[in-house]
Amino acid sequence: MTEARITHIGGPTTLIEAAGWRLLTDPTFDPPGRRYSFGWGTSSRKTAGPALKAAELPRLDAVLLTHDHHADNLDTAGRALLPTADTVLTTPPGAGRLGGNARGLAAWTTWRLESPGRPAVEVTATPARHGPPLSHPLVGDVTGFALRWEGQRHGALWITGDTVLYAGVREVPRRIDVGTVLLHLGGVRFPLSGPVRYTMTAAPALELCGLLRPHTVLPVHYEGWSHFQEGREAVEAELGHAPAGLRTRFRWLTPGTPLGVEV
């Protein structure tokens, strides 16, 4: 059995330890209380701090950064952490802004993490759209990541990134056998843009899981910020109407507590 150890640190930030690799997603380590601008008159206040401090992390092989321009995915302390990782994988525009050890991946391109004595990890960038059609000038580029390495039993580990459900995301289960999904939720909404959503709510998330048929679903990025409109209760309520086979695949991460996941 191949197992990954996943520690939810807060928001979208997770530490993935698998096959001898240590990978961190979307570093957010600032304390709570500050309000951050997201541009075009939108903003959000951080309401919960990280379960672990950046200084408590092990040495990182790579950071998987879905996007660099929103503070709920990369805040000030998280940005300071990036140079300590061997590699930062992100969007091509994000890599251009960050420089240094950042490498940009366009959708469906792959980067291989390689090191002697460990199986190579293939990191494939997957499509993401952080809002409704035509929202790109407001929200910018976002990516997901599918991780594959030798010995996986159930399929790739997929980080969806901040996205709504649209044709690009529906393409993932057609191209990739996904065993574990780190599912970004929250139903982000801002007063300025009314009912428009910028991340998945529970209903489309369950539709996506029905297409994926993953072994394990790990919801993240639905709490800790004032712009989230759907928390765990809403997801669990929607799950109550889902097939039992899907409900049992959901596992809720406790911040700061590592969870062993069969991959």
C-alpha positions in Angstrom: 0.0 0.0 0.0 1.3 3.5 -0.9 0.3 6.2 1.5 0.6 9.9 1.5 0.6 12.0 4.6 -1.3 15.2 4.2 -1.3 18.0 6.8 -3.8 20.8 6.4 -2.2 24.0 7.6 -5.1 26.4 6.8 -7.0 27.8 3.9 -5.5 26.2 0.7 -2.2 25.4 2.4 -1.3 21.7 2.8 1.9 19.8 3.3 2.0 16.6 1.2 4.6 14.0 2.2 4.7 11.1 -0.2 7.3 8.8 -1.7 10.1 10.6 0.1 9.0 14.0 -1.2 7.8 17.1 0.7 5.5 19.4 -1.2 3.7 22.4 0.0 0.6 23.9 -1.6 -0.3 27.7 -1.7 1.7 29.0 1.3 -0.3 31.2 3.7 1.3 31.8 7.1 0.3 35.3 8.1 -1.6 35.7 11.4 -5.3 36.5 11.3 -6.9 40.0 11.4 -5.4 41.7 8.3 -7.6 42.8 5.3 -6.1 42.2 1.9 -7.1 43.9 -1.4 -7.8 41.5 -4.3 -8.1 44.4 -6.8 -11.1 46.0 -8.6 -12.6 47.0 -5.3 -12.6 43.5 -3.8 -11.0 42.6 -0.5 -11.1 40.0 2.3 -10.0 39.7 5.9 -8.1 36.7 7.2 -10.1 35.3 10.1 -7.9 32.2 11.1 -4.2 31.7 11.4 -2.1 28.8 10.3 -2.0 25.6 12.3 1.8 25.4 11.8 4.3 28.2 11.6 6.5 28.4 8.5 9.6 27.7 10.7 8.0 24.4 11.8 8.0 23.0 8.3 10.5 20.4 7.1 12.8 21.2 4.2 10.6 21.6 1.1 11.3 20.0 -2.2 8.7 22.0 -4.1 5.9 24.5 -3.6 2.8 24.0 -5.8 1.4 27.5 -6.1 -1.9 27.7 -7.9 -1.6 31.5 -8.3 0.6 34.2 -6.8 -1.6 37.3 -6.9 -4.3 36.6 -4.3 -3.2 36.8 -0.6 -5.5 33.9 0.4 -3.2 31.7 -1.7 0.1 33.5 -1.2 0.4 35.9 1.7 3.4 37.9 3.0 4.9 35.2 5.1 4.2 32.6 2.5 6.0 34.7 -0.1 9.0 34.9 2.2 9.0 31.1 2.3 9.3 30.5 -1.5 13.1 30.9 -1.8 13.6 28.1 0.8 12.1 25.5 -1.6 14.1 23.9 -4.3 11.4 24.6 -6.9 8.2 26.7 -7.1 5.7 25.5 -9.8 3.0 28.0 -10.8 1.4 29.7 -13.7 3.6 31.2 -16.5 2.6 34.8 -15.6 3.2 34.0 -11.9 6.7 32.6 -12.6 7.5 35.8 -14.5 6.5 37.9 -11.6 8.2 35.8 -9.0 11.5 34.9 -10.8 14.2 33.0 -9.0 13.3 29.4 -8.5 9.8 29.7 -10.0 8.8 27.7 -13.1 5.7 28.4 -15.0 3.5 25.5 -16.4 0.8 26.1 -19.0 -2.3 23.8 -18.8 -1.5 20.2 -19.7 2.2 20.6 -19.5 4.3 18.5 -17.1 7.3 19.1 -14.9 9.3 16.1 -13.4 10.6 16.3 -9.9 13.6 14.0 -9.8 16.1 13.1 -7.1 18.3 10.0 -6.6 16.7 7.3 -4.4 13.2 8.6 -4.9 10.6 8.0 -7.6 10.1 10.9 -10.0 7.0 12.9 -9.5 5.2 14.1 -12.7 3.4 17.3 -12.0 0.9 18.2 -14.7 -0.8 21.6 -14.7 -4.5 21.4 -15.1 -7.0 24.0 -16.3 -8.7 26.3 -13.8 -10.9 29.4 -14.1 -11.2 31.6 -11.0 -14.7 32.9 -11.9 -17.4 33.1 -14.5 -16.8 33.5 -18.3 -14.9 36.6 -19.2 -13.6 37.1 -15.7 -9.9 36.6 -16.6 -9.0 40.3 -16.6 -10.2 40.5 -13.0 -9.0 37.3 -11.6 -5.9 36.4 -13.6 -4.3 33.0 -14.3 -4.8 30.1 -12.0 -3.8 26.4 -12.3 -4.3 23.1 -10.7 -1.8 20.3 -10.3 -2.0 16.5 -10.9 0.8 14.5 -9.2 1.7 11.0 -10.4 4.5 8.8 -9.3 5.4 5.1 -9.5 3.5 2.9 -7.0 0.3 4.8 -6.8 -2.6 2.4 -6.5 -5.7 4.6 -7.0 -4.4 7.2 -9.4 -3.1 10.7 -9.4 -3.3 13.2 -6.5 -5.0 16.3 -7.9 -5.1 19.8 -6.4 -7.9 21.6 -8.2 -6.8 25.1 -7.4 -9.3 28.0 -7.1 -11.8 27.3 -9.9 -15.4 27.0 -10.8 -16.7 24.0 -12.7 -16.4 24.6 -16.4 -15.3 22.7 -19.5 -11.6 22.9 -18.7 -12.1 21.3 -15.3 -14.4 18.6 -16.8 -11.6 17.6 -19.1 -9.5 16.4 -16.1 -11.3 13.1 -15.5 -11.2 12.4 -19.3 -7.4 12.8 -19.3 -6.3 11.8 -15.8 -7.2 8.9 -13.5 -7.6 10.8 -10.2 -7.4 8.8 -7.0 -7.2 11.6 -4.4 -8.5 15.2 -4.9 -7.7 18.2 -2.8 -10.9 20.1 -3.6 -10.9 23.9 -3.3 -14.3 25.0 -2.2 -15.8 28.0 -0.4 -18.2 29.5 -3.0 -16.3 32.8 -3.0 -18.5 35.9 -3.6 -18.0 39.6 -3.2 -20.6 42.3 -2.7 -19.3 44.2 -5.7 -20.1 41.4 -8.1 -23.4 40.3 -6.6 -24.3 36.6 -6.9 -21.3 35.7 -9.1 -19.1 32.9 -7.7 -15.4 32.7 -8.0 -14.8 29.2 -6.6 -17.0 26.0 -6.5 -20.0 25.7 -4.2 -21.0 22.2 -3.0 -23.3 21.3 -5.8 -20.9 21.6 -8.7 -18.1 20.2 -6.5 -20.2 17.0 -6.1 -20.9 16.9 -9.8 -17.2 17.0 -10.4 -16.6 14.2 -7.9 -19.2 12.2 -9.7 -17.2 12.5 -12.9 -13.9 11.8 -11.2 -15.0 8.9 -9.0 -11.9 9.3 -6.8 -10.9 7.1 -3.9 -10.6 10.0 -1.5 -11.9 13.6 -1.5 -10.2 16.1 0.8 -12.0 19.5 1.0 -9.8 22.6 1.6 -10.0 26.4 1.2 -13.5 26.9 2.5 -12.7 28.6 5.8 -10.4 31.2 7.3 -11.3 34.2 5.2 -14.3 36.6 5.1 -15.0 36.1 1.4 -16.0 32.5 1.7 -19.7 31.9 1.5 -20.0 28.1 2.0 -18.4 26.2 4.8 -18.3 22.6 5.9 -22.0 22.6 7.0 -23.2 23.5 3.5 -21.0 20.8 1.9 -22.2 18.2 4.4 -25.8 19.2 3.7 -25.4 18.7 0.0 -23.6 15.4 0.7 -26.7 14.2 2.5 -28.4 14.0 -0.9 -25.5 12.4 -2.7 -25.1 8.6 -3.3 -23.7 6.8 -0.3 -20.7 5.7 -2.3 -19.7 9.3 -2.8 -20.3 10.4 0.8 -17.9 7.8 2.2 -15.1 9.2 0.0 -15.1 12.5 1.7 -12.6 13.0 4.6 -12.3 16.2 6.6 -8.8 17.4 7.5 -8.1 18.7 11.0 -5.6 21.6 10.7 -2.2 20.7 12.1 -2.9 17.0 12.3 -1.4 14.8 9.6 -3.8 12.4 7.9 -2.6 9.2 6.2 -4.3 8.7 2.8 -4.0 5.6 0.7 -3.0 6.7 -2.8 
